[in-house]
Structures are given as structure tokens and as C-alpha cells.
Amino acid sequence: MVRKINNRKKVELIAEILDRYDDGECLYCGGTLNGDLESDDFDEGYSDDWCDNCAKEIDPHDDWDEACLLAIDKVIHDEPFKA
């Protein structure tokens, strides 16, 4: 059974996704993505979309814009995020 969330909560979640997108933060944990070239943890061996905090890549095809849109689409359509 899919649980629906109310529209106000959806707007809040979408705003949080957009904030993370603008700040270059991981969609999974909110950590700094590897694309932050000034970060002490920047590692040239990983893609810009790799999170140095939770060690996940946002998108296997390095398409951060598409990953953000997919996350918003999941919120709009009440689809669960997989852990």
C-alpha cells in the first residue's frame, strides 16, 4: 500500500531537494558532494556526484540535474525512495 503525503509536505520536500541541488549536497544524506573542489575530502578518483559522507553516487551516469528531477518526480507521484 502506497502512502500519500499531503501537498504541503510535498512542496517542503521539493524545496529541500532544490536546496540540496543548489548547494551541491547529496540527496541521500545531505553531505557534500565530491564536486566541491575546495573540500578537504575532494578525491580526483571519484566523479563529481560521489558523496564523501555516505559513499554513494547520486547517479551512475553522472547526471546530477537528471537525478534531481527524478527525486522531485518521485515526491510528486508518491513513489518511495530506495535505501
Buried (B, 14 or more C-beta within 10 A) or exposed (E): EEEEEEEEEBEEBBEBBEEBBEEBBBBBEBBBBBBBEEEEEBEEEBBBBBBBBEEEBBBEEBEBEEBBEBBBEBBEEEEEEEE
